[in-house]
Amino acid sequence: MTRTALEATSAFYQASPGLRLFRFALGASQRLWPAFAVRAAARLFGTPLPPRWLARRSHWDASWKIESWPFEDASLTLYSQAGDSAGPVVLLVHGWGGQARQMLALAESMAQQGLRPMLLELPAHGRSAGSVSNLPQFARAIEYAAARLLQSGHTLRAVVAHSLGANAAAYAVGRGLPVQRLVLLAPPASPREYTRLFAHVFGLSERTRAAMQGRIEAREGVLMPQFEPDAVGPRVRIPTLVVHDREDSINRFADGVAFAHAIRGAELVATQGLGHRKLLKDAQVLGKVAIFTA
């Protein structure tokens, strides 16, 4: 049985006794100290789980070159095949709470098409520095990484991004990211909806939730509705492939449909039984993405 988004979110945030205790503290503080509750909620909402130190332990083959780039108050990590300078670049971007290693199977399929895969690890994820991040920062990080690659003489063939990284990539392309093709894997359609799910899981009032959202928007200088398909889609004017599983319990299948409908000429590939993450390793999906980006 497929979990609902609420069940998936609840499991995500109630995975440890520490988070359950934090839920209790947040509930109490919004009655006794509302301003503190808003600040604490915004920080927890921006903290990726699982902890990024788990990804730092993972071993990378010596054939991969790992670079760290300072970015804002954190850093970015770029993984590329050492000594491989031929072929246009495909930038692969993970989602919230993810890491670059999740994109390795896609990288291998790109390389077989004569492309040069580069894996971007976003702030507060994997080896990258930082303790908190958010969707607007994801978009800025993609823009910055693309600009550095272009400055180094690379040609950007495509951006292939998963989950929240896909939402950020679509937004960046809509702002003029100089790339020829876009692949969105299981994108979320409504960042605002996740603030509602988060508030429900932690027992936050609508007043606290709205104040948390306002705090994030004011700090980042962008409103959450600007990331939704109806706002982003009309500005994306490059060939786009959307892949979404009908049983995705994290981002609804309808979210992928919304992006495919909002982006003129976008192709939608609907899978079955892969859920949110297995599509990153599915042979048919890998082949479809590789052919589309080649």
C-alpha positions in Angstrom: 0.0 0.0 0.0 1.3 3.5 -0.9 1.7 5.8 2.0 0.1 9.2 1.9 2.3 12.3 1.9 1.3 13.0 5.5 2.3 9.5 6.6 5.6 9.8 4.8 6.3 13.2 6.3 5.3 12.0 9.8 7.7 9.1 9.5 10.5 11.4 8.2 10.3 13.8 11.2 9.4 11.2 13.9 12.3 8.9 13.1 14.1 9.6 16.4 13.2 10.3 20.1 15.0 13.6 19.8 12.7 14.9 17.1 9.6 13.7 19.1 10.9 15.7 22.0 11.4 18.7 19.8 7.8 18.4 18.6 6.6 18.6 22.2 8.8 21.6 22.9 7.6 23.4 19.8 4.0 22.8 20.7 4.6 24.3 24.2 6.7 27.2 23.0 4.2 28.5 20.5 1.9 29.1 23.4 4.5 30.6 25.8 7.0 32.2 23.4 5.5 32.4 19.9 8.4 34.3 18.3 10.9 31.6 19.4 8.6 28.9 18.1 8.6 30.5 14.7 12.4 30.8 14.6 12.9 27.2 15.9 10.3 25.8 13.4 12.0 27.6 10.5 15.4 26.2 11.4 14.1 22.6 11.8 12.2 23.0 8.5 15.4 23.9 6.8 17.5 21.1 8.4 18.0 18.1 6.0 17.5 14.6 7.4 19.2 12.2 7.5 22.4 14.0 8.8 24.9 14.8 6.1 27.8 13.1 8.0 26.3 9.8 7.0 27.0 10.6 3.4 30.5 11.8 4.2 31.4 8.3 5.3 30.6 6.8 1.8 33.5 5.8 -0.3 34.0 7.1 -3.8 36.0 5.3 -6.4 39.4 6.9 -7.2 38.1 7.6 -10.8 36.0 10.4 -9.4 37.4 13.9 -8.8 35.8 15.7 -5.8 35.9 19.5 -5.7 34.6 21.8 -2.9 33.4 25.3 -3.8 32.7 28.0 -1.2 29.1 29.1 -1.6 27.2 31.7 0.5 27.7 30.6 4.1 28.2 27.0 3.2 29.8 25.1 0.2 29.0 23.0 -2.8 30.6 19.7 -3.8 31.1 18.7 -7.4 31.9 15.1 -8.5 33.3 14.5 -11.9 35.2 11.7 -13.6 38.9 12.4 -13.2 40.7 13.1 -16.5 37.5 13.1 -18.6 37.3 16.4 -20.4 35.4 15.4 -23.5 31.7 15.8 -24.2 29.1 18.3 -23.1 28.2 18.4 -19.4 25.1 17.0 -17.8 24.6 18.4 -14.3 22.9 15.9 -11.9 21.2 17.2 -8.8 19.8 15.3 -5.9 16.8 16.2 -3.8 16.1 17.2 -0.2 17.9 15.0 2.3 19.6 13.3 -0.6 23.2 13.1 -1.8 25.2 12.9 -5.0 25.7 9.1 -4.7 22.0 8.6 -5.5 22.6 9.9 -9.0 25.5 7.5 -9.9 23.4 5.1 -12.0 22.2 8.1 -14.0 25.7 9.3 -14.4 26.8 6.0 -15.8 24.0 6.1 -18.4 25.0 9.6 -19.4 28.6 8.6 -19.9 27.6 5.7 -22.2 25.9 8.4 -24.4 29.2 10.3 -24.7 28.2 13.0 -22.2 30.2 14.1 -19.2 28.1 13.7 -16.0 28.9 16.0 -13.1 27.1 15.5 -9.8 26.3 18.5 -7.6 25.9 18.1 -3.9 24.0 21.0 -2.4 24.5 23.0 0.8 24.0 21.1 4.1 24.0 17.8 2.2 26.7 15.1 1.8 30.2 16.6 1.9 29.0 20.1 1.5 29.2 22.5 4.4 26.2 24.1 6.0 23.6 23.0 8.5 20.4 24.4 6.9 19.2 25.1 3.4 16.0 25.6 1.4 14.5 25.6 -2.1 15.6 29.1 -3.0 19.2 28.3 -2.0 19.0 25.1 -4.1 18.1 27.2 -7.2 20.9 29.7 -6.5 23.4 26.9 -6.1 22.4 25.4 -9.4 22.8 28.8 -11.1 26.2 29.3 -9.5 27.5 25.9 -10.4 26.3 26.3 -14.0 28.0 29.7 -14.2 31.3 28.3 -13.0 31.2 25.4 -15.4 30.5 27.8 -18.3 33.3 30.1 -17.2 35.6 27.1 -17.3 34.7 26.5 -21.0 32.2 23.6 -20.6 29.0 23.3 -22.6 25.9 22.5 -20.5 23.8 20.0 -22.3 21.3 19.2 -19.6 20.3 19.4 -16.0 18.8 16.2 -14.5 17.3 16.8 -11.1 15.4 14.8 -8.5 12.6 15.8 -6.2 13.2 19.3 -4.6 16.3 19.6 -6.7 13.9 19.3 -9.8 11.7 22.1 -8.5 14.9 24.2 -8.0 16.2 23.3 -11.5 12.9 24.2 -13.2 12.9 27.6 -11.5 16.6 28.2 -12.5 15.9 27.3 -16.1 12.9 29.7 -16.0 15.3 32.4 -14.9 17.5 31.8 -18.0 19.9 29.0 -16.9 21.9 28.4 -20.1 21.2 24.7 -20.6 19.7 22.8 -23.6 17.5 20.2 -22.0 15.8 19.7 -18.6 14.8 16.4 -16.9 12.6 16.6 -13.8 12.4 13.4 -11.7 9.5 13.3 -9.2 9.2 17.0 -8.7 7.0 18.5 -6.0 4.4 21.0 -7.2 3.7 23.0 -4.0 6.4 24.0 -1.5 3.7 25.6 0.5 2.0 22.2 1.0 5.1 21.0 2.8 4.9 23.8 5.3 1.4 22.6 6.0 2.5 19.0 6.3 5.4 20.0 8.6 3.0 22.1 10.7 0.6 19.2 11.1 3.3 16.7 12.1 4.7 19.1 14.7 1.3 20.3 16.0 1.9 23.9 14.9 -1.0 26.3 14.6 -1.8 28.0 11.2 -0.6 31.3 12.7 2.8 29.8 13.5 3.0 28.0 10.1 2.2 31.2 8.2 4.7 33.2 10.3 7.4 30.5 9.6 6.7 30.7 5.9 6.8 34.5 5.9 10.1 34.4 7.8 11.7 32.1 5.1 10.3 34.2 2.2 11.5 37.5 3.7 15.0 36.1 4.3 15.3 34.5 0.8 13.5 37.4 -1.1 11.2 35.1 -3.0 7.6 33.9 -2.3 6.8 30.2 -2.3 4.1 30.4 -5.0 6.8 31.5 -7.4 8.1 27.9 -7.5 4.8 26.3 -8.4 4.2 24.9 -11.9 1.8 27.6 -13.1 4.5 30.2 -12.2 7.5 28.3 -13.4 6.2 26.3 -16.4 5.5 29.2 -18.9 9.1 30.4 -18.5 10.7 27.1 -19.3 11.3 27.1 -23.1 13.6 24.2 -23.6 12.8 20.5 -24.3 11.7 19.0 -21.0 11.2 15.4 -19.8 9.2 14.7 -16.6 9.4 11.3 -15.0 7.1 10.5 -12.1 5.9 7.3 -10.5 2.1 6.8 -9.9 2.9 5.3 -6.5 5.2 8.1 -5.3 4.4 8.6 -1.6 6.6 11.7 -1.2 5.6 13.9 -4.1 2.3 13.0 -5.7 2.0 11.8 -9.3 -0.2 14.8 -9.8 2.7 17.0 -9.1 4.7 15.7 -12.0 1.5 15.9 -14.2 1.2 19.6 -13.2 4.8 20.4 -14.3 4.3 18.5 -17.6 1.1 20.4 -18.3 2.6 23.8 -17.4 5.8 23.4 -19.5 4.9 23.7 -23.2 5.9 20.6 -25.1 7.1 18.7 -22.1 7.0 14.9 -22.2 5.6 13.0 -19.3 6.8 9.4 -18.5 4.6 7.7 -15.9 6.1 4.7 -14.1 4.5 2.2 -11.8 5.8 0.6 -8.6 9.1 2.5 -8.4 8.0 5.0 -5.8 10.1 8.1 -5.1 13.7 6.9 -5.3 13.8 3.6 -7.2 13.2 5.4 -10.5 16.8 6.7 -10.1 18.1 3.2 -10.7 15.4 1.7 -13.0 16.9 0.5 -16.3 14.0 1.8 -18.4 14.1 5.2 -16.8 17.9 5.4 -17.1 17.6 4.6 -20.8 14.9 7.1 -21.4 16.7 9.9 -19.7 20.0 9.1 -21.4 18.4 9.1 -24.9 16.6 12.3 -24.1 19.7 14.2 -23.0 22.0 12.8 -25.7 
